[in-house]
Amino acid sequence: MPITDLLERNAREFPFDISLVEINPEAEANARRTWKEYELIESNPHETGRKEMTWSEFDLKANRFANLLLTRGVQKGDKIAILMMNCIDWLPVYFGILKTGALAVPLNFRYTADEIKYCLKKADCSGLVFGPEFIGRMESICDAIPKVRTLLYVGEDCPTFADSYDQYIEYCSEKKPDITITDNDDGAIYFSSGTTGFPKAILHKHRSLSHSAKCEQNHHRQTKNDVFLCIPPLYHTGAKMHWFGSLFSGSKAVILKGTKPEYILKAASDERCTIVWLLVPWAQDILDAIESGEVNLRDYQLDQWRLMHIGAQPVPPSLIKRWHGVFPHHDYDTNYGLSESIGPGCVHLGLENVHKVGAIGKAGYGWKTRIVDPDRNDVEPGQVGELAVAGPGVMTCYYNDPEATAEVLEDGWLFTGDMAEMDEDGFIYLVDRKKDVIISGGENIYPVQIEDFLRKHDDIKDVAVIGLPDPRLGEIAAAIIELKEGREVYEEAIEDFCIDLPRYKRPRKIIFADVPRNPTGKIEKPLLRKRYNAENVVAMEVEKE
């Protein structure tokens, strides 16, 4: 069934049950400060940092937005982008797009204006829904995207170059649009990127979206009584496809805006959350806060919390050992996936396999796996090869890019570019990446973009960006910089130069040294990783002592 059928089923069967809760701890804290200042705290106890929505309200709001888009000429097969921070309206907007038969195109909220413009053109988008955080970026490119005919703004004080979502949606019909959608219809385009620059557009059909919902519910055994705490950004396949388990089971989810340990623990306690998906840094921060006494577990009710799972980056086994020392009753799972495989779940560890922590697991529900040599022949257990996956969630193609599609798709198999090996029990372990993508705190960082930026510096002769291990973020971006002869530059100057890069792309370590290249002119990154990874590990060990 198309993914929209699940929402409509929940609206029929559980109309008055809560589907979504948004919690904004900063907004609540600001409101309380204001109330206290004006001595209104006792007379106005309403917590403005919390919003909620029933399944019926969710579905009706999606219908209204679909009908708003239809009045703007949106047709089946059109592409409508979403550029919004996490909020309670994000998912109704997403499903409203799908109900028109159009494709939803979520965009990374960290994209620069040029990246936004590139993605809108790459996906042939005719519309965009954006929030207040992006007014400046959109204003700078709105004249350069003439094919984007529909610009809708979600928030107060609508800019003059867009139309107000809030103003128009209340006048739109709540009736479901009379548009037939099937599993075989295109449903969404997600963006991913390699080491060669701008992102690729990944096309998925509705069957991929629906399978991810079945997969998530199967892996984590979600029932109507579960409550899922969602923290990562919803533009990402990881967050949304984990939430699809809540959609499949008709259960409540909580969208938390903030990652501080006390925010996570309070939300889990107040909303009686049973499932929490964390990134490695957040899990470490929680443990550090507990062990330091910064937070006291006795202040929270967490007996209902049954599952903590992690994805998006390698998970240190020592972290899970620490976690079970504090939360011994928790089940644990880890998930592996790519946007090309509709996010997490094509490989997963499994709740019963905590003894195999360190592995990414086995083929997920409905999935198959292989590990192959360069000729794409299967290798023996214990041998390293490229991980390939096949199943209902494999992408249709890279949109409008047949050459890139042919490189990774063959006979239904998606060749991931990740190097892995399988043990004697059939569990898969990641070994390395064929690509140079750096995964820092669950976000992909693409070295070529940083290298190209740094090469604009007048004093830099050559530069290579690699990932170095980091106990909190998994990896950090390190820039090895070779200066022009006779030039003298300090770290502070490079950091100042990088201020125009998005924060997550700025190198966290600067190393002044020669950049080695092979006879064909390619940077010898394996050599650099070997050299500086060893030094970085030693430095981290010294720091621990």
RAMORA-V158181 format. One record per residue. N is the residue number from 1. RES is the residue in one small letter. D_CENTER is the distance of its C-alpha to the mean C-alpha in Angstrom with 2 decimals. Layout:
# RAMORA-V158181
n:N res:RES d_center:D_CENTER
n:N res:RES d_center:D_CENTER
This chain:
# RAMORA-V158181
n:1 res:m d_center:24.58
n:2 res:p d_center:22.24
n:3 res:i d_center:19.32
n:4 res:t d_center:21.22
n:5 res:d d_center:24.06
n:6 res:l d_center:22.18
n:7 res:l d_center:21.75
n:8 res:e d_center:25.41
n:9 res:r d_center:26.57
n:10 res:n d_center:25.07
n:11 res:a d_center:26.73
n:12 res:r d_center:30.01
n:13 res:e d_center:30.00
n:14 res:f d_center:28.42
n:15 res:p d_center:29.02
n:16 res:f d_center:29.60
n:17 res:d d_center:27.04
n:18 res:i d_center:24.11
n:19 res:s d_center:20.87
n:20 res:l d_center:18.66
n:21 res:v d_center:19.26
n:22 res:e d_center:17.85
n:23 res:i d_center:18.82
n:24 res:n d_center:19.14
n:25 res:p d_center:21.14
n:26 res:e d_center:21.98
n:27 res:a d_center:23.44
n:28 res:e d_center:25.42
n:29 res:a d_center:26.73
n:30 res:n d_center:27.81
n:31 res:a d_center:29.56
n:32 res:r d_center:31.36
n:33 res:r d_center:32.57
n:34 res:t d_center:33.91
n:35 res:w d_center:35.61
n:36 res:k d_center:37.16
n:37 res:e d_center:38.42
n:38 res:y d_center:40.18
n:39 res:e d_center:41.19
n:40 res:l d_center:39.31
n:41 res:i d_center:37.12
n:42 res:e d_center:39.47
n:43 res:s d_center:40.16
n:44 res:n d_center:36.55
n:45 res:p d_center:34.42
n:46 res:h d_center:31.69
n:47 res:e d_center:28.24
n:48 res:t d_center:26.64
n:49 res:g d_center:23.26
n:50 res:r d_center:22.92
n:51 res:k d_center:22.67
n:52 res:e d_center:22.77
n:53 res:m d_center:23.04
n:54 res:t d_center:24.84
n:55 res:w d_center:24.03
n:56 res:s d_center:26.92
n:57 res:e d_center:25.77
n:58 res:f d_center:22.27
n:59 res:d d_center:23.96
n:60 res:l d_center:26.61
n:61 res:k d_center:24.27
n:62 res:a d_center:22.35
n:63 res:n d_center:25.86
n:64 res:r d_center:26.93
n:65 res:f d_center:24.10
n:66 res:a d_center:24.78
n:67 res:n d_center:28.41
n:68 res:l d_center:27.76
n:69 res:l d_center:26.01
n:70 res:l d_center:28.95
n:71 res:t d_center:31.41
n:72 res:r d_center:29.76
n:73 res:g d_center:30.48
n:74 res:v d_center:27.12
n:75 res:q d_center:27.92
n:76 res:k d_center:26.53
n:77 res:g d_center:24.58
n:78 res:d d_center:23.68
n:79 res:k d_center:20.21
n:80 res:i d_center:18.90
n:81 res:a d_center:15.94
n:82 res:i d_center:13.98
n:83 res:l d_center:13.45
n:84 res:m d_center:13.18
n:85 res:m d_center:11.98
n:86 res:n d_center:11.27
n:87 res:c d_center:14.74
n:88 res:i d_center:16.90
n:89 res:d d_center:17.59
n:90 res:w d_center:14.12
n:91 res:l d_center:14.50
n:92 res:p d_center:18.23
n:93 res:v d_center:17.63
n:94 res:y d_center:15.34
n:95 res:f d_center:18.05
n:96 res:g d_center:20.80
n:97 res:i d_center:19.80
n:98 res:l d_center:19.83
n:99 res:k d_center:23.19
n:100 res:t d_center:24.80
n:101 res:g d_center:24.07
n:102 res:a d_center:21.96
n:103 res:l d_center:18.57
n:104 res:a d_center:15.49
n:105 res:v d_center:13.66
n:106 res:p d_center:10.49
n:107 res:l d_center:10.35
n:108 res:n d_center:8.37
n:109 res:f d_center:10.43
n:110 res:r d_center:11.31
n:111 res:y d_center:13.16
n:112 res:t d_center:16.89
n:113 res:a d_center:19.41
n:114 res:d d_center:20.32
n:115 res:e d_center:16.85
n:116 res:i d_center:16.61
n:117 res:k d_center:20.12
n:118 res:y d_center:19.45
n:119 res:c d_center:16.60
n:120 res:l d_center:18.80
n:121 res:k d_center:21.67
n:122 res:k d_center:20.00
n:123 res:a d_center:18.90
n:124 res:d d_center:22.28
n:125 res:c d_center:20.93
n:126 res:s d_center:23.80
n:127 res:g d_center:22.06
n:128 res:l d_center:19.44
n:129 res:v d_center:18.59
n:130 res:f d_center:17.70
n:131 res:g d_center:18.02
n:132 res:p d_center:20.39
n:133 res:e d_center:18.19
n:134 res:f d_center:18.41
n:135 res:i d_center:22.15
n:136 res:g d_center:23.20
n:137 res:r d_center:20.88
n:138 res:m d_center:21.81
n:139 res:e d_center:25.45
n:140 res:s d_center:25.64
n:141 res:i d_center:24.66
n:142 res:c d_center:25.86
n:143 res:d d_center:29.13
n:144 res:a d_center:27.53
n:145 res:i d_center:25.64
n:146 res:p d_center:28.67
n:147 res:k d_center:27.18
n:148 res:v d_center:24.72
n:149 res:r d_center:27.45
n:150 res:t d_center:25.60
n:151 res:l d_center:23.98
n:152 res:l d_center:23.23
n:153 res:y d_center:22.51
n:154 res:v d_center:21.19
n:155 res:g d_center:22.95
n:156 res:e d_center:26.37
n:157 res:d d_center:28.51
n:158 res:c d_center:27.43
n:159 res:p d_center:28.00
n:160 res:t d_center:30.88
n:161 res:f d_center:28.98
n:162 res:a d_center:26.94
n:163 res:d d_center:27.86
n:164 res:s d_center:27.04
n:165 res:y d_center:24.88
n:166 res:d d_center:26.60
n:167 res:q d_center:30.02
n:168 res:y d_center:29.97
n:169 res:i d_center:27.95
n:170 res:e d_center:30.61
n:171 res:y d_center:33.20
n:172 res:c d_center:31.34
n:173 res:s d_center:32.33
n:174 res:e d_center:30.58
n:175 res:k d_center:31.80
n:176 res:k d_center:29.50
n:177 res:p d_center:29.80
n:178 res:d d_center:32.16
n:179 res:i d_center:29.85
n:180 res:t d_center:29.64
n:181 res:i d_center:26.27
n:182 res:t d_center:26.25
n:183 res:d d_center:24.00
n:184 res:n d_center:24.95
n:185 res:d d_center:23.85
n:186 res:d d_center:20.92
n:187 res:g d_center:18.09
n:188 res:a d_center:15.05
n:189 res:i d_center:14.01
n:190 res:y d_center:10.55
n:191 res:f d_center:10.60
n:192 res:s d_center:10.46
n:193 res:s d_center:13.00
n:194 res:g d_center:15.60
n:195 res:t d_center:18.03
n:196 res:t d_center:20.24
n:197 res:g d_center:18.75
n:198 res:f d_center:17.10
n:199 res:p d_center:14.34
n:200 res:k d_center:15.45
n:201 res:a d_center:15.21
n:202 res:i d_center:14.38
n:203 res:l d_center:16.59
n:204 res:h d_center:16.37
n:205 res:k d_center:19.20
n:206 res:h d_center:19.36
n:207 res:r d_center:20.39
n:208 res:s d_center:17.03
n:209 res:l d_center:15.32
n:210 res:s d_center:18.20
n:211 res:h d_center:18.18
n:212 res:s d_center:14.65
n:213 res:a d_center:16.07
n:214 res:k d_center:19.17
n:215 res:c d_center:17.49
n:216 res:e d_center:15.46
n:217 res:q d_center:18.67
n:218 res:n d_center:20.77
n:219 res:h d_center:18.94
n:220 res:h d_center:18.75
n:221 res:r d_center:21.92
n:222 res:q d_center:20.83
n:223 res:t d_center:23.82
n:224 res:k d_center:24.72
n:225 res:n d_center:25.31
n:226 res:d d_center:21.90
n:227 res:v d_center:19.75
n:228 res:f d_center:16.00
n:229 res:l d_center:14.51
n:230 res:c d_center:11.00
n:231 res:i d_center:9.83
n:232 res:p d_center:6.11
n:233 res:p d_center:5.48
n:234 res:l d_center:6.56
n:235 res:y d_center:6.23
n:236 res:h d_center:3.11
n:237 res:t d_center:5.56
n:238 res:g d_center:4.89
n:239 res:a d_center:5.61
n:240 res:k d_center:7.93
n:241 res:m d_center:9.59
n:242 res:h d_center:10.31
n:243 res:w d_center:11.78
n:244 res:f d_center:13.71
n:245 res:g d_center:15.80
n:246 res:s d_center:17.04
n:247 res:l d_center:17.84
n:248 res:f d_center:19.76
n:249 res:s d_center:21.68
n:250 res:g d_center:22.30
n:251 res:s d_center:21.25
n:252 res:k d_center:20.08
n:253 res:a d_center:16.62
n:254 res:v d_center:16.26
n:255 res:i d_center:13.73
n:256 res:l d_center:14.33
n:257 res:k d_center:14.23
n:258 res:g d_center:14.80
n:259 res:t d_center:14.28
n:260 res:k d_center:17.96
n:261 res:p d_center:19.48
n:262 res:e d_center:22.00
n:263 res:y d_center:19.56
n:264 res:i d_center:17.70
n:265 res:l d_center:21.08
n:266 res:k d_center:22.75
n:267 res:a d_center:20.24
n:268 res:a d_center:20.47
n:269 res:s d_center:24.23
n:270 res:d d_center:24.93
n:271 res:e d_center:22.93
n:272 res:r d_center:23.97
n:273 res:c d_center:20.52
n:274 res:t d_center:20.89
n:275 res:i d_center:17.40
n:276 res:v d_center:14.86
n:277 res:w d_center:11.60
n:278 res:l d_center:11.40
n:279 res:l d_center:10.23
n:280 res:v d_center:13.46
n:281 res:p d_center:14.37
n:282 res:w d_center:14.29
n:283 res:a d_center:16.39
n:284 res:q d_center:18.70
n:285 res:d d_center:19.15
n:286 res:i d_center:20.16
n:287 res:l d_center:22.62
n:288 res:d d_center:23.99
n:289 res:a d_center:24.58
n:290 res:i d_center:26.37
n:291 res:e d_center:28.42
n:292 res:s d_center:29.44
n:293 res:g d_center:30.51
n:294 res:e d_center:28.27
n:295 res:v d_center:27.26
n:296 res:n d_center:29.58
n:297 res:l d_center:28.37
n:298 res:r d_center:31.59
n:299 res:d d_center:30.31
n:300 res:y d_center:27.75
n:301 res:q d_center:28.18
n:302 res:l d_center:25.75
n:303 res:d d_center:27.98
n:304 res:q d_center:25.99
n:305 res:w d_center:22.71
n:306 res:r d_center:22.85
n:307 res:l d_center:19.56
n:308 res:m d_center:17.09
n:309 res:h d_center:14.50
n:310 res:i d_center:12.16
n:311 res:g d_center:9.77
n:312 res:a d_center:7.78
n:313 res:q d_center:11.15
n:314 res:p d_center:14.86
n:315 res:v d_center:16.29
n:316 res:p d_center:19.77
n:317 res:p d_center:22.31
n:318 res:s d_center:24.02
n:319 res:l d_center:21.15
n:320 res:i d_center:21.46
n:321 res:k d_center:25.22
n:322 res:r d_center:25.01
n:323 res:w d_center:22.83
n:324 res:h d_center:25.39
n:325 res:g d_center:28.10
n:326 res:v d_center:26.91
n:327 res:f d_center:25.57
n:328 res:p d_center:27.79
n:329 res:h d_center:27.41
n:330 res:h d_center:23.64
n:331 res:d d_center:22.46
n:332 res:y d_center:19.72
n:333 res:d d_center:17.40
n:334 res:t d_center:14.90
n:335 res:n d_center:12.84
n:336 res:y d_center:12.52
n:337 res:g d_center:11.11
n:338 res:l d_center:10.14
n:339 res:s d_center:9.20
n:340 res:e d_center:13.01
n:341 res:s d_center:13.46
n:342 res:i d_center:11.33
n:343 res:g d_center:8.62
n:344 res:p d_center:10.00
n:345 res:g d_center:13.73
n:346 res:c d_center:15.82
n:347 res:v d_center:16.89
n:348 res:h d_center:16.97
n:349 res:l d_center:19.41
n:350 res:g d_center:20.93
n:351 res:l d_center:22.15
n:352 res:e d_center:25.60
n:353 res:n d_center:24.83
n:354 res:v d_center:24.16
n:355 res:h d_center:27.07
n:356 res:k d_center:24.96
n:357 res:v d_center:22.28
n:358 res:g d_center:21.37
n:359 res:a d_center:21.01
n:360 res:i d_center:17.87
n:361 res:g d_center:20.35
n:362 res:k d_center:21.83
n:363 res:a d_center:21.08
n:364 res:g d_center:19.23
n:365 res:y d_center:20.88
n:366 res:g d_center:22.27
n:367 res:w d_center:21.09
n:368 res:k d_center:23.30
n:369 res:t d_center:22.87
n:370 res:r d_center:25.10
n:371 res:i d_center:25.51
n:372 res:v d_center:27.58
n:373 res:d d_center:29.67
n:374 res:p d_center:29.68
n:375 res:d d_center:31.90
n:376 res:r d_center:29.42
n:377 res:n d_center:31.86
n:378 res:d d_center:30.78
n:379 res:v d_center:31.36
n:380 res:e d_center:32.98
n:381 res:p d_center:31.30
n:382 res:g d_center:31.02
n:383 res:q d_center:30.66
n:384 res:v d_center:27.64
n:385 res:g d_center:26.28
n:386 res:e d_center:23.31
n:387 res:l d_center:21.13
n:388 res:a d_center:21.32
n:389 res:v d_center:20.07
n:390 res:a d_center:21.51
n:391 res:g d_center:21.08
n:392 res:p d_center:20.54
n:393 res:g d_center:16.83
n:394 res:v d_center:17.55
n:395 res:m d_center:16.93
n:396 res:t d_center:20.11
n:397 res:c d_center:19.96
n:398 res:y d_center:18.63
n:399 res:y d_center:19.92
n:400 res:n d_center:23.27
n:401 res:d d_center:23.00
n:402 res:p d_center:25.30
n:403 res:e d_center:25.91
n:404 res:a d_center:22.33
n:405 res:t d_center:22.06
n:406 res:a d_center:25.29
n:407 res:e d_center:24.08
n:408 res:v d_center:21.46
n:409 res:l d_center:22.82
n:410 res:e d_center:26.22
n:411 res:d d_center:27.92
n:412 res:g d_center:24.75
n:413 res:w d_center:23.22
n:414 res:l d_center:20.00
n:415 res:f d_center:20.65
n:416 res:t d_center:17.49
n:417 res:g d_center:18.97
n:418 res:d d_center:18.37
n:419 res:m d_center:21.69
n:420 res:a d_center:22.46
n:421 res:e d_center:25.52
n:422 res:m d_center:26.63
n:423 res:d d_center:28.97
n:424 res:e d_center:32.10
n:425 res:d d_center:30.40
n:426 res:g d_center:27.85
n:427 res:f d_center:24.81
n:428 res:i d_center:22.56
n:429 res:y d_center:21.79
n:430 res:l d_center:19.74
n:431 res:v d_center:22.19
n:432 res:d d_center:20.83
n:433 res:r d_center:18.91
n:434 res:k d_center:21.00
n:435 res:k d_center:18.81
n:436 res:d d_center:18.70
n:437 res:v d_center:14.99
n:438 res:i d_center:14.51
n:439 res:i d_center:11.58
n:440 res:s d_center:12.03
n:441 res:g d_center:10.46
n:442 res:g d_center:7.35
n:443 res:e d_center:7.25
n:444 res:n d_center:9.37
n:445 res:i d_center:12.73
n:446 res:y d_center:15.35
n:447 res:p d_center:18.83
n:448 res:v d_center:20.91
n:449 res:q d_center:19.62
n:450 res:i d_center:20.60
n:451 res:e d_center:23.79
n:452 res:d d_center:24.81
n:453 res:f d_center:24.42
n:454 res:l d_center:26.44
n:455 res:r d_center:29.09
n:456 res:k d_center:30.07
n:457 res:h d_center:31.58
n:458 res:d d_center:35.35
n:459 res:d d_center:35.93
n:460 res:i d_center:33.36
n:461 res:k d_center:34.79
n:462 res:d d_center:31.87
n:463 res:v d_center:28.44
n:464 res:a d_center:26.03
n:465 res:v d_center:22.55
n:466 res:i d_center:21.52
n:467 res:g d_center:19.31
n:468 res:l d_center:21.26
n:469 res:p d_center:20.62
n:470 res:d d_center:19.79
n:471 res:p d_center:20.36
n:472 res:r d_center:17.66
n:473 res:l d_center:14.77
n:474 res:g d_center:15.56
n:475 res:e d_center:16.45
n:476 res:i d_center:17.54
n:477 res:a d_center:18.61
n:478 res:a d_center:22.41
n:479 res:a d_center:24.62
n:480 res:i d_center:27.98
n:481 res:i d_center:30.24
n:482 res:e d_center:33.68
n:483 res:l d_center:35.84
n:484 res:k d_center:38.62
n:485 res:e d_center:42.02
n:486 res:g d_center:43.58
n:487 res:r d_center:40.51
n:488 res:e d_center:39.44
n:489 res:v d_center:36.03
n:490 res:y d_center:34.45
n:491 res:e d_center:30.88
n:492 res:e d_center:31.02
n:493 res:a d_center:31.86
n:494 res:i d_center:28.87
n:495 res:e d_center:26.57
n:496 res:d d_center:28.27
n:497 res:f d_center:27.90
n:498 res:c d_center:24.11
n:499 res:i d_center:23.85
n:500 res:d d_center:23.08
n:501 res:l d_center:19.87
n:502 res:p d_center:16.62
n:503 res:r d_center:16.61
n:504 res:y d_center:13.74
n:505 res:k d_center:15.72
n:506 res:r d_center:19.02
n:507 res:p d_center:20.65
n:508 res:r d_center:21.13
n:509 res:k d_center:24.23
n:510 res:i d_center:27.03
n:511 res:i d_center:29.60
n:512 res:f d_center:32.71
n:513 res:a d_center:34.03
n:514 res:d d_center:35.02
n:515 res:v d_center:32.43
n:516 res:p d_center:33.79
n:517 res:r d_center:33.81
n:518 res:n d_center:35.31
n:519 res:p d_center:38.23
n:520 res:t d_center:36.05
n:521 res:g d_center:34.38
n:522 res:k d_center:30.98
n:523 res:i d_center:29.60
n:524 res:e d_center:30.10
n:525 res:k d_center:26.70
n:526 res:p d_center:27.51
n:527 res:l d_center:30.51
n:528 res:l d_center:28.63
n:529 res:r d_center:26.07
n:530 res:k d_center:29.03
n:531 res:r d_center:30.92
n:532 res:y d_center:28.43
n:533 res:n d_center:26.32
n:534 res:a d_center:29.62
n:535 res:e d_center:30.58
n:536 res:n d_center:27.29
n:537 res:v d_center:27.52
n:538 res:v d_center:31.12
n:539 res:a d_center:30.24
n:540 res:m d_center:27.68
n:541 res:e d_center:30.36
n:542 res:v d_center:32.91
n:543 res:e d_center:30.67
n:544 res:k d_center:30.27
n:545 res:e d_center:34.06
